[in-house]
Amino acid sequence: MNQNSNHHVKRIAIVGFGEVGPVFARALSATGREVSVFDIKLQDNATRATVVQRVRDCGAEVAENLASALRDAQLVFSAVTASQAEAVAMASAEYLTAGQTFLDLNSVSPAVKQRNSKLIERNGADYVEAAVMAPVPPQGMRVPILLGGRIATQTAEILNSLGMRTDAVAQEVGLASAIKLCRSIMIKGMEALCVESMLAAAQFGVDGRVLASLGASFPGMGWDSGYESYLIGRVVEHGQRRSEEMREAGLMLDGLGMSSALANAVADVQRELAARTAPLIGSLDAKGSLPEWRSLLSH
């Protein structure tokens, strides 16, 4: 892709319309670009109408299939679940050619990103891995994103001119994802530890004392002002997606000859809590915290 300024980007495709897709679709449509959206839920009569309305509310157009979504798009954002990332890259590779750039936003292992890169580039299209480094809401398009790949630097300039906040960190595919997943082991691990610690402490009725001790040991982190509510709320709301990300972290560790036991255990905690507390998502406050997390003991 040889664009030197953002006016060369006339058409953008977004594949996947979950958490990230609507935010990007609305913001990119607002810049005057044509944004085409495809999601597999459009092919399901039970979910199609809802997705169609959400796409139109974002100012984007509905694509009936992947091929029409990608047609003539200079930029293609893949924002699906980790389990579908490779399948989407494989399917997209059949339609992408020179002059198109595939941005892989999915939280998958460096090895998967490297395989996706080879798939996309075989017909002349460009591949850029993108590692989203923070929750998309509330930062939206300004969420920090690390880029990797042969044209990462040029792509960062284009995306930043569109209002995004990206940073090219490597010409080699895989390193941006490694940064994200190594960070995720810490962040998602802390969430899982908080869930286990707080729920156990609450059953003994000593959660207040545990939080006071944490606040004294780690002043400034917020253990004395509801930080545990935020961490638990993240798991309740996004535990399934986070668990898939931690499975990818486990695969990364396996590839390094390290143990994936901890990453997979974190994934188990994330998935299990999200599965049994789905009805509580509506109880989250504007910051994504779950103030009444002690109610989890009855679920």
C-alpha positions in Angstrom: 0.0 0.0 0.0 1.6 3.2 -1.2 -0.8 5.8 0.2 1.1 8.9 1.4 -2.0 10.6 3.0 -5.3 9.5 4.3 -7.3 10.9 1.4 -6.2 7.8 -0.6 -8.1 5.6 1.7 -11.6 5.7 0.3 -13.0 2.4 1.3 -12.5 0.3 4.4 -13.8 -3.2 5.3 -14.4 -4.5 8.8 -14.8 -8.2 9.3 -16.4 -9.0 12.7 -18.8 -6.8 14.5 -18.4 -7.6 18.2 -16.8 -5.2 20.7 -14.3 -3.5 18.4 -16.2 -3.4 15.0 -19.0 -1.0 15.9 -16.5 1.5 17.5 -14.2 1.5 14.5 -17.1 1.5 12.0 -18.7 4.6 13.5 -15.4 6.5 13.8 -14.2 5.7 10.4 -17.5 6.4 8.7 -17.4 9.8 10.4 -14.2 10.6 8.5 -16.2 10.3 5.2 -14.8 6.9 4.2 -17.0 4.2 2.9 -17.1 1.4 5.5 -18.3 -2.0 4.6 -19.1 -4.6 7.4 -19.4 -8.3 7.3 -20.1 -10.6 10.3 -21.1 -14.2 10.2 -24.2 -13.3 12.3 -25.6 -11.7 9.2 -26.1 -15.2 7.8 -28.2 -16.3 10.8 -31.9 -15.3 10.6 -32.0 -15.1 14.4 -29.3 -12.4 14.6 -29.3 -10.8 11.2 -31.8 -7.9 11.9 -30.0 -6.8 15.0 -26.6 -6.7 13.3 -28.0 -4.9 10.2 -29.5 -2.2 12.4 -26.3 -1.8 14.4 -24.2 -1.5 11.2 -26.5 1.1 9.8 -26.6 3.0 13.1 -22.8 3.3 12.7 -23.1 4.9 9.3 -21.6 1.8 7.6 -23.0 -0.5 4.8 -23.9 -4.1 5.2 -22.0 -6.6 3.1 -23.9 -9.8 2.3 -20.7 -11.9 2.1 -17.0 -11.6 2.7 -16.1 -11.1 -0.9 -18.3 -8.0 -1.3 -17.0 -6.6 2.0 -13.4 -6.8 0.8 -14.0 -5.6 -2.7 -12.0 -2.4 -3.4 -11.2 -1.9 0.3 -7.8 -0.3 0.8 -7.8 -1.3 4.5 -9.3 -4.4 5.9 -9.7 -4.8 9.7 -10.2 -8.3 11.0 -11.8 -8.1 14.4 -13.2 -11.5 15.2 -12.8 -14.0 18.0 -9.4 -15.6 18.5 -10.8 -19.0 17.5 -11.9 -17.6 14.1 -8.8 -15.4 13.3 -7.0 -17.9 11.2 -10.1 -19.0 9.4 -11.0 -15.4 8.5 -7.4 -14.8 7.2 -7.6 -17.9 5.1 -11.0 -17.0 3.6 -9.9 -13.3 3.0 -6.7 -14.4 1.3 -8.8 -15.7 -1.6 -10.1 -12.2 -2.4 -7.3 -9.8 -1.5 -4.7 -8.6 -4.0 -2.0 -6.0 -4.3 -3.0 -2.5 -3.0 -5.0 -3.9 -0.1 -3.8 -4.1 3.5 -5.2 -6.7 6.0 -4.9 -5.5 9.6 -5.1 -8.5 12.0 -6.5 -7.0 15.3 -7.2 -10.4 16.8 -5.6 -11.6 20.1 -3.8 -14.7 18.9 -0.3 -16.1 19.3 2.7 -14.9 17.3 2.7 -18.2 15.4 -0.9 -17.7 14.3 -0.1 -14.1 13.2 2.9 -15.4 11.2 0.7 -18.1 9.5 -1.9 -15.5 8.7 0.7 -13.2 7.2 1.8 -15.9 4.7 -1.9 -16.6 3.8 -2.6 -12.9 3.1 0.6 -12.1 1.2 0.4 -15.0 -1.2 -1.6 -13.0 -3.8 0.2 -9.8 -3.3 -1.8 -8.1 -0.5 -0.1 -6.6 2.5 -0.4 -7.9 6.1 0.0 -5.9 9.3 -0.4 -7.4 12.7 -2.2 -5.1 15.2 -2.1 -5.6 19.0 -4.8 -3.7 20.9 -3.2 -2.8 24.2 -6.2 -1.6 26.3 -9.9 -1.9 26.4 -11.5 -0.2 23.4 -14.2 1.5 25.4 -13.9 4.3 26.5 -10.9 5.3 24.3 -12.5 4.2 21.1 -10.3 4.8 18.0 -7.7 6.3 20.2 -7.0 3.1 22.0 -3.2 2.3 21.8 -2.4 -0.3 19.1 1.0 -1.8 18.3 1.7 -2.7 14.7 4.1 -5.2 13.2 5.1 -6.2 9.7 7.0 -5.1 6.6 4.9 -2.0 6.1 4.0 -1.3 9.7 5.6 2.1 9.7 3.7 3.3 6.6 0.5 1.9 7.9 0.9 3.6 11.2 1.2 6.9 9.5 -2.0 6.3 7.5 -4.0 5.0 10.5 -2.9 7.9 12.7 -3.9 10.4 10.1 -7.4 8.8 10.3 -7.5 9.5 14.0 -6.1 6.3 15.4 -3.2 6.0 17.9 -0.8 3.3 16.5 2.9 2.6 16.9 5.0 0.5 14.6 7.2 -1.7 16.8 8.7 -4.2 14.4 9.0 -5.1 10.8 8.8 -8.8 11.9 5.4 -10.2 12.3 4.8 -11.7 15.8 6.6 -9.3 18.1 3.6 -7.0 18.6 1.5 -9.9 19.6 4.2 -11.2 21.9 4.2 -7.9 23.7 0.4 -8.0 24.1 0.2 -11.6 25.2 3.1 -11.3 27.7 1.3 -8.3 29.1 -2.0 -10.2 29.1 -0.5 -13.0 31.2 0.0 -10.4 33.9 -3.3 -8.4 33.5 -5.6 -11.4 33.0 -3.7 -13.3 35.6 -4.3 -10.5 38.1 -8.0 -10.6 37.2 -8.2 -14.3 37.8 -6.3 -14.0 41.1 -8.7 -11.3 42.2 -11.7 -13.5 41.5 -10.4 -16.5 43.4 -9.1 -14.4 46.3 -12.2 -12.2 46.8 -14.8 -15.0 46.4 -12.9 -17.2 48.9 -12.5 -14.3 51.3 -16.2 -13.3 51.0 -17.2 -16.8 52.0 -15.2 -16.5 55.2 -16.5 -13.0 55.7 -13.0 -11.5 55.7 -12.9 -9.8 52.3 -12.8 -6.3 53.9 -9.7 -7.3 55.8 -8.0 -8.8 52.8 -8.7 -5.6 50.8 -7.3 -3.5 53.6 -4.2 -5.6 53.6 -3.8 -5.3 49.9 -4.3 -1.6 50.1 -1.5 -1.3 52.7 0.8 -3.5 50.7 0.2 -1.8 47.3 -0.8 1.8 48.0 -2.1 3.7 45.0 -3.5 0.7 43.1 -7.0 1.2 44.4 -7.6 -1.8 46.5 -9.1 0.5 49.1 -11.4 2.2 46.5 -13.1 -0.5 44.6 -10.4 -1.9 42.3 -11.5 -5.4 43.0 -15.0 -4.5 41.6 -13.4 -3.4 38.4 -11.3 -6.5 37.9 -14.2 -8.8 38.7 -16.5 -6.8 36.4 -14.0 -7.2 33.5 -14.2 -11.0 33.9 -18.0 -11.1 34.1 -18.3 -9.0 31.0 -15.5 -10.2 28.8 -14.4 -13.5 30.4 -15.1 -15.6 27.4 -13.0 -13.5 25.0 -10.3 -13.1 27.6 -10.2 -16.9 28.1 -9.6 -17.4 24.4 -6.8 -14.8 24.6 -5.2 -16.7 27.4 -5.4 -20.0 25.5 -3.4 -18.2 22.8 -0.9 -17.1 25.5 -0.6 -20.7 26.5 0.2 -21.7 22.9 2.8 -19.0 22.8 4.4 -20.4 26.0 4.2 -24.0 24.6 6.1 -22.8 21.5 8.8 -21.4 23.7 9.2 -24.7 25.6 7.7 -23.2 28.7 4.7 -24.4 30.8 1.3 -23.2 29.7 -0.3 -24.5 32.9 -0.8 -21.0 34.5 -2.1 -19.4 31.3 -4.6 -22.2 30.9 -5.7 -22.0 34.5 -6.3 -18.3 34.1 -8.4 -19.1 31.0 -10.4 -21.6 33.0 -11.2 -19.0 35.7 -12.2 -16.4 33.1 -14.4 -18.7 31.1 -16.1 -20.4 34.1 -17.1 -17.1 35.8 -18.3 -15.5 32.6 -20.4 -18.5 31.7 -22.3 -18.6 35.1 -22.7 -14.9 35.6 -23.8 -13.7 32.1 -27.1 -12.3 33.5 -25.1 -9.9 35.7 -23.6 -8.0 32.8 -26.5 -5.5 33.2 -25.4 -4.8 36.7 -22.1 -3.3 35.6 -21.7 0.4 36.2 -20.4 3.0 33.6 -16.8 2.1 34.4 -17.4 -1.6 33.9 -17.2 -2.4 37.6 -19.4 -4.8 39.5 -20.1 -3.0 42.8 -22.2 -5.9 44.2 -19.7 -8.6 43.3 -20.5 -10.5 46.5 -23.7 -11.5 44.9 -21.6 -13.9 42.8 -21.6 -16.3 45.7 -25.2 -17.1 44.9 -24.6 -17.8 41.2 
